[in-house]
Amino acid sequence: MAPLRGIILKLCAVMCFIVMFALIKLSADHVPPGESVFFRSFFALPVIVGWLAMKGDLSVGLKVKSPTAHVLRGCLGTVAMGTNFAAVALLPLPEVTALGYAMPLLVVVFAAMFLHERVGPYRFGAVALGLVGVLVVMEPNITIQSGNTIKSTQAFGVMLVLFGAVCGALAQIHIRNMVQVEQTSAIVFWFSMTSSVLALLTVPFGWVVPHGWEWVWLISSGLIGGIGQICLTSAYRFADASLVAPFDYASMIFAVLIGYFLFAEVPTIQTLVGALLVISAGVIIILRERHLGLQRGRARQAKTPLG
């Protein structure tokens, strides 16, 4: 294990994903979300294929044991991606990022509901704290005065992010089952392939020909998204998940900086306070998971051969 390398790779992944969202936002006023999803997914494929080939895992990455499972994962992930891409056209980048932190909180809830994982009051309390933070971020956008079109648009953006968080959390729960029989490389490759095909189904709803720099932004979003996926996958090879997971929240720093310098977006105090509450909840859950993991490890070591 090389913890420092794992942390650096995780930070690179987080930075790549925020840059990817910024590139999508640059073209979001003209290019529909479904088309953006296609560029993000299709142009990630060469990066992923090249990575698998370099690792010697290309043949493994193409093997599928449960096509239905991959299609379901693709549908959930594609909807999550599309709704988030639609939301960045309606909301500032820091707000989309802060609201997106609801996803890991929902994973805890769904794990209890669908995987029957035991979730004690400690983690449920953290989830409640995080959801309060989400409500703090949401409140200015859902308090709509009569005839306020801007507020209505922002409220719709909030709903899109939260729906995307639900779909993303369900995808994570589904992946937990998939990794029992499928290779990680296959899950990564076939998600990009599936989402590319699913995105093509949105062509009848109004694709456009990108203008000038939009080609560069859209293609770059796919390439950078692919690099981010590789960095994310590689990070967990060099460090424990409980060590690198908190660095997900560095995305807020990157989102604030890119939002300010590229889009002149200044996050409100309320957004920052809400984000801090959600981040605190996420870190509490991560620390609790690490503690429980250590306890389970000591219990296994203490067992006798007959135990």
MOKA-V381409 format. One record per helix or strand of 3 or more residues. SS is the DSSP state (helix for helix, strand for strand). FROM is the first residue (numbers start at 1). LEN is the number of residues. Records with the same first field share a line. If there is no record, write none. Layout:
SS: FROM-LEN + FROM-LEN
This chain:
helix: 3-25 + 33-23 + 58-5 + 67-21 + 93-8 + 102-13 + 121-22 + 149-30 + 184-17 + 203-3 + 213-26 + 241-23 + 269-34
